[in-house]
Amino acid sequence: MALFQKEFFISLKSLTYWLVVLLIGFFLFSQLGTDLTSIKEPQPHEDDYGVSATTDKKSIQKQTIGNLFYQHGIGEYNTYPFGFLKVVTSSNHDQKEIGKIIERATGKSLEELSEIFEKEMDELQIYAHQNFDYFPIAKDYSYQLFQKDMRKVSEIIGKSSDFEEANYKSSAIKPLSYEEAHEKFEMILKKDHVSGAYARLVCDYLGIILALVPVFLAATVVLRDKRAESQLVIYTKAVSSIKLQTMRFLSTVVLIFIPVLLFSIMPALQANLIAQKFNQSGDIWLFYQYILGWTLPTIIAVVGISFLITTLFGGIASVVAQIAIWFISVSAGSLNIVGKVGFNLIPRFNHVGSTVIFEGIVEELVINRILWASIGILCFLISVFVYDYKRNGGKIFGKGN
């Protein structure tokens, strides 16, 4: 315990740590603001109750072909390499090929489709998929042929376009009825106790920043002896490598997790107040169950990986490697930010509510969190062997002389 306290307070006094704390706080509150947007109870006869995902094949066809017609009309196609927008301008030949696909899919000429499109322009919100539900689809245009055509369109435009199967399926939506909207609202109140719905949003934002900034403190901790030019002092102390590094690892994880807990107090209390507005009892303990189970594995993973890479190759290599991991993770989840898990270090759930979607991914999320925590611990244990090897001239787990 004495060694833990020593390592804890050394890091606590470092400038690097407080910069990390500021980055976490600034990012979280720049995304959330100082006041959470309150949920709204749907009322009968409203014009818009929002939208939800749909798996209806006819709707997927209409929205995707309508979107394709829109992009074909301006001659520019959206692609998302590494999660960032890149507009692709097609050649005249490619435009003709895509035009033929659109005409086959709709059974109408491009001129006829332009007339239909113009009639809807007054109500059309630019580039909103749900507004293409009016788009015609030929009766003999099967879903199998549609899939084949979209594969061809993707080959013409390039990778990561709106017309890859995973992308057009995930973007297909339908307008909610009053009954459906009210059911979703009731699930937020009854199943999520409001707190759970907001906790997922907070964890989404925290996951983005925590997948990166702990590397700076971890690298500083690992390199502490070298920077202080005290290798000989440390190497001659009768403290085992595993004990020394374990205390450093634990103190680093705890120090990163403390501001996460503190910065989440405000949204936790705000969620509780929102629940009271609807005569419900918020659940702060449920809120912090999300914070603990969602964010702590990310911290453990990043700190563990950073310990290993810093011990092997140095601090700069560790930072570069973690930036690469962060970039890949953010990019992988950028096209689906509600319910995207997989193997991603940053599980995405950027929405208040969507309880049904969350219930469908909760098992996958638990596996993901356990896996990344295990990766972090494994990397840390390997780093202990490497550290001990360097410390003892090839001896494993021996004490310094």
Secondary structure, DSSP 8 states (H G I E B T S, - for coil): -HHHHHHHHHHHT-HHHHHHHHHHHHHHHHHH-SS--------TT-S---EEE---HHHHHHHHHHHHHHHHHHTEEEE-GGGS-EEEE--HHHHHHHHHHHHHHHTS-HHHHHHHHHHTTTT--TT-GGGGTT----TT--HHHHHHHHHHHHHHH-SSBTTSHHHHHHH-EEE--HHHHHHHHHHHHHTSTTHHHHHHHHHHHHHHHHTTTHHHHHHHHHTHHHHTT-HHHHHTSS--HHHHHHHHHHHHHHHHHHHHHHHTHHHHHHHHHHHHHTT----HHHHHHHHHHHHHHHHHHHHHHHHHHHHHH-HHHHHHHHHHHHHHHHHHTTT--EEE-TT-SS-EE-SS--HHHHHHHHHHHHHHHHHHHHHHHHHHHHHHHHHHHHHTTT-SS----
